[in-house]
Amino acid sequence: FYDKFRQKYFIENVSEPVLHQLLDRLQQEEVLNPEEAESVREKPRAEKARLVLDAVVKKSQRAASVLIRGICELDPSSELRDRLRTKP
């Protein structure tokens, strides 16, 4: 999930509604605290996606798992989910 291809694809393709749901999930799972989540919510979509990835990468493998699981559950039929699972 951390390679440049997947990062770029996530940033370019994750939708605003999914990002907001992911932020909720990351906060519920205590990956992000309320202040971190709120500061990200205020940004434009692409910057928001980049900040979510940066925060998760800095946290832990568990944080990355919460994010990936969230994408799979919140957007199960999306090409985004499939592309994040495979190499280019």
Protein Blocks (a to p, Z undefined) as FASTA:
>chain_A
ZZmklmmmmmmmmcfklmmmmmmmmmmnomacfklmmmmmmpcfklmmmmmmmmmmmmmm
mlmmmmmmmmmmmmmmbmklmmmmpcZZ
